[in-house]
Amino acid sequence: MRLRYHAGVAALALLAGSTALSFEPAVLRDLVIESGGQRISVGAVKVPLWSAAFAQSADSFSLDNVTFTFGVTTYEMKRIEFSGVSTPRAEIEALFSSASSEPMESRLRRINAKQITIPEARVKQVMGKETQTTTYRNTVVSDVSQGRIASVAIETMAMESSGTKDKVVVTGGRTTMSEVDLPAMARLYEAKSDGPSTPMAKIYGAFSLENLQLVDSREGITFKIARLGGRDFLGRPTKDSWNGTVTLMTEMSDRTDLSAEDQARLLPAIADLIDSFQIGFMEASGIEMTTKAKGSSGQARIARIAYTGGTDAQPADMRWEGFEFSDKDNRMKLDSLSLTGFSFRQTLDGLRNLQAKSFDDLDAATMRSLVPTLGTLRLSGFSIDGTTEDEGKKVKVQAALKGFELTADKPVNAIPTNLRIGLQNLTMTLPSKSTDDGVKELTALGYKNIDVSFLAAAIWNESAKEIALKEVSVQGQDMGSLSLTGTIGNVTQDLFSADEATAAAALIGAKAKSADIVVEDKGLLGRYLIQAAKEQKTTPEALRTIYASAAPFVVSSMIGNSEQASTLGQAIGRFIAKPGKLTLNAQPKNPSGFGVMDAMLASDPKEALAKLNISAKVE
């Protein structure tokens, strides 16, 4: 009996001791650290009772009621739990010392922990009259070494906005991040850059977010992304630090009318902020949007949107894939859209170097210096099936485009010296009751559908001082084709000068060196003769004979009785008599070329034509 009594007492004592040791007494309370626009407060730092009792270096501790404020952004966490901490306790306490003037970047470098758990975190951002509050639940941070985090996992997130009439709620599922560098992030907010040459530092390696959803109940809009991800995010401080730059932009956003002085401050700051980070790759997939607003309900889907940042080895690239839109009356589809080789470097450098100027003070040359480089825009697989208004009446529209390309790069003084515009297989069903004159003429010729393509390509060769007109062509199914190639010489860099007088003088000095024109008939001429014959009450064959015989005389009456006019008129006559392919070549008699001044000073076309050698061939 006595043995049992002592055993029971021992058990109760052990239980009481274990319970007491599980308590977390606070070793530090009400800590506040302020530096510039930053403020950190901690309600209490707690460690397990056994660590406090024996003054041991705790490998686990917790922070209660933690608040970080960086400019317009505030982070609030009721509790942060640290485990597997290898940082000495004295250094941990120094992290939260209000007496220390050490930058936050240096303090964060002393954090080493196996795991950090945050049950709930709230981030508040004040942007003018609007406040955005984002709540993150069950955040687990793993393997922290010198403030650098190996991985972060967040169970869910939700964001709400207040201060505006809009009611927008954003929610998200599981979020992960890797290679997060907290000291580097802190440095962005604290430090000021000496200039754009400050090297970039990796902020985090990769992130992913699943099941992102935005709901605007006021506008009746729902927006979803199945997965959002990216990698290789780099950043550098701005001239006034990120904290200072964001504070300036927030201050300016509250003003309805910016003065010249405000613009002079704001524009370089915006350019500096945009240029202060780089993204290696970002991708969003499974994108859906629906709107149920009265009179504008519809659905849109995008299979994928991706962005790849430019490097020395590859150009920047942005693309959309698998776009579809539909509403009550319309259906639209786009297989892909891409933009490659674009650059805003010139724009950012120009904004940064405005030197206290506002937009009102900029001359034409400065405005041109802000123009970005387009690169190459490509579009493929576009189609639309819908309706449009034609003089108050709804008209059915059915059209498709196999491909479109626009290249504008290699700029000189913001003017592209390499241009290419291509339109491939634009098809359209012609409305039978259209009021458009062009559509009416085509339907009168018997066309119910059209299928046309167009291409224009030219490039400036600086060393040869030439513009090569690679091709200007247009062709239509069951119609025919027309193409032009040529060379323009004596084209100096002055043609691209920002000074209008200099550019105009260079244009006058340019000289055409050769031109080739190819015309091929594949049905258009025959349809025209059939229509004209009906109007003139004759046969197409009789009309063809008349036109072929009259062509030499018509050409001579227009441009004279020269040898060139005779060659051209006879070739056109043969082409009308037996349509096929007509090839024309024009070469200036003067070896230096045919100049703009030659055309301007000629009193009539006959004088200009006399300065050319023309050859023609009909096949």
Steps between C-alpha positions, in 0.01 A plus 500: 500500500778739594688410179193581292457832681857609428473388139182703456659809651802461271277467195301810593822692561640390165178599324492838672865560415451408138200727474686788659800455273272513194405856587672775301598792719580826320866593509444827310188718472375801301793536265498779241758567230467805273727608215392746233167383363533157661354388830510159670318421822484174698257453789704222661787260437432167673713192561417165667516516883789253522714719275425811706553319829840366404603803288559269206514599134151411387474313172133604489321821591196700390409861428156637587321796339764581239461800270728611215438828318686590182366823351138435395515127581437348845545133596311372806553157661348392832758227542820382337650171617870416450647151539840350438661839562881493497545874554626577854236644730695823554498567126129423480429757768726747319286458189215670683701756691355849465836648593675350196547712187603198294319474161228238476695331221785421743264387777320256272830341396536364854184290485562124475206266560372163387139618484288811552121468528252788467136392557364825361657809341332816373647747253342846469588730213370857488479642146333838506148457635507124452628244751574143396513235772644159415480210746735200480422187701729223618832620367794263547853623436767229478879497526604858569874570479634852555156638418472308174200266478512170314121469463170658603155339489173688559173309528258773389480875440216753472500871415232766544492869411336780696463873454344476152157417363629184335461173689789283390607177670808304393568147626775249432592144582839354580796732444865393497825695472864396492839665553355806672767751606358709788812717549500587129132595521564719804783672317265597215280690745784646708786579265530770235662428167785703356366446148358246253836321491440358849506119452184294531464249784279191497197557723351154460545208269148381418137523608166338418142584591205270437132580448514878504152658480378860486134586551362851442143476624417858401600452134395134487849382394672174598863444400689172558854373446563130555873550551735797516874449522841647426870484571817708528381828652777759532499847651715802585435810714363816337647848532281576804460134610185300424344641814566858392389441140172330595429777754548762226270314259233465770524869577459592133208258451287714732539806278247555223722734296876460504705816460808521277717463810304191609544339158871581503534309829259216424597390147868421575394327824255272314767414242749427777256267678404310182867458417585382852381142456525223244292187450653193343171326421130526589207286389126491563286208379134406510372858490123560497288813526122531512288810525132509582452875480175605338542539125861378492504139620761272349779251559870505411769233534877504449693177515833665582678835534879496537780755526874433464740777593768605256866411552820535300432156353127535419247780433204575725187304407133525596221279366129411528373157399151359456280810536121462465219748558124464465184691586143499376582613145873447450766231497871578479807277499877560490747212496806703596642850533867569571727802538873429475804724515322800652691737725413792727865582571493819293175610666627441853833671436321793340259544792784476750697770314220754463696731734211667681280528190128429485315364197394856416866601460607218268592574139447264209851356522463417869158345447644282225774384736230349725361270229562129585616237253208284383686192379281244323128455557345178367139386501357172370169320476262793549130462421180687577136409453272781610307812411576867438301817438456626142286815484297393801453142385668188636717330240649151532881492503703184434874548459825319567871574482764229468785724609623855554855625557639844581873551547642841591849488646862615459398859578705808417381802697186297586416434132508128411738420213370145461130481417278209403120491489328183390136396479443133412168368371245749623171332413156651532147424389368808320164622633246506219327820614796710607500875434881514474609597147796261493290202610231592247754506216639159596155340522415654162804317357356173632710456812324352801819452701844658493839355591779758483862526618739794526871544567729803525865465603787749490838540674766770512859395431719756675829402335352505147278802580208321338143406583416161355132475422492124536137462404171683491231261383129435514315195373145368505357157433324490160622857447874525434810658648718811483855524632769769509870476586771761471800684642534859618856632525679795659304453823711636785436493874377859470172361369424384855603826666270652760551834326230531233707718267792256508271204433326683214833584335609137526173385344547734205849360449378138488498338153307204361740254339266226374140380512330178391123457475326166442126480428324163477134452415304208646142594422444863594540638148262239359231583759538871425459442125186293560345777709604776256372301202155472661490875553611571142284222354783316333707187559804471732712374208411801283573737786834330568605551135405868514687564825811313380512699176442833677759452776804635303310813397366564851846469655655729232233765559576495872881494504604592145624326187841406634665163455430423868130578456481279192666207680264537796184540288569199281572280804173602667312428176645148478420441868133597449472284188642197676512546882788333682805669649625848412854593614626858484850624579603865536862621518613865514706611201722691741728250684464700822126428504169677460465759777206650679601839358480354146135415559424830675656719230341314209214707356306190390535119519645484147819674614545264791438192284761614251767456767423127538578185304193273505479136397189280504424130464165317474471131583 
